[in-house]
């Protein structure tokens, strides 16, 4: 593969050109699926993967080590901000009774999503139950030989992934004030077999089982609480890996889980507290307010890193007129949104959608265009958008992936799109 660029271009410019122009590194989806099936004992895995044709992208993406460092700096700064007492008092819902439980826990599998602009990576949002890392781990393992042949970049190591996952579960267990280790873990989501990322839940279950945790993937309605313990049938559930998007556990189906958390009878992670501190979109307004953060005691170094968060404004009666007038420059997101649901690009906003925004609880974030990756498809070359997600625990990275797509937001509906491995370019 030959790649040339102007000697006056920056490393970021060169990688943007490379991502757009290099129709390289085709990934064999059949081989990826076959590797996953070989490593999984679940008899339904073959069919589950076949029914999710846009789960994995058709190529890898290139990201510079400098931009990875810049993304990590933003993550570190957010972690520091959430430790400030004034920030915690302002965080939406954080003073709620439920959000004051297990206050020393960190939240497992946090996800930080970035667009890489011409000026560097920009944090788009934080997710408190980010899905995909177990699939990404499998993807990296399956494609490592193909990707290692590329002389421009390298993949991140996944050799210690299982150890890191187990260490995280045990650290969260201890942070909640427990000793020893949990005997039974429940991976909880609404009707798990109906979830697009159900294959990942099965992979997580198998990993935890191999490491000595009795693990179940269950709908929360199957759980009960007897005042002393969270139960799955006659079995006590010690720890819950929470995949629910009912972030405050208000749905009646989640009543047992909510009661167990309120009474500190099961360790739940991620929990409502983690969503309130990190993932509620209203936090982006605070995180983008440099003067306020400095007044609260955030260091200048961390404040400098948070300058890279796009300007974010709460949609209120006071800001509505100006935001409507300047709507083309913004992306509008519901405070408790996820997976792009209820989100609107300002340049495509209709009056009807605007009335929904005004009736809801929304923020407006300065629009940052996603990066573009060229890809060779059966019907010819195409350009897909992508973002970069870093998975963390207590601010430390667990893994990284890109998500390739067409349309307004990431969607797993795009031919050639899906989770993509990241090649980290060290440059010179």
PyMOL commands that set and color helices and strands:
alter all, ss='L'
color gray80, all
select helices_A, chain A and resi 11-21+29-39+45-50+65-82+85-90+98-100+133-148+161-175+192-194+198-210+220-222+252-262+272-279+283-287+290-296+300-306+320-325+327-329+346-348+351-359
alter helices_A, ss='H'
color red, helices_A
select strands_A, chain A and resi 61-64+110-117+120-127+154-155+184-188+214-218+223-225+230-232+235-237+239-242+267-269+312-314+330-334+344-345+362-366+371-377+380-393+396-405+418-420+422-425
alter strands_A, ss='S'
color yellow, strands_A
deselect
rebuild
show_as cartoon
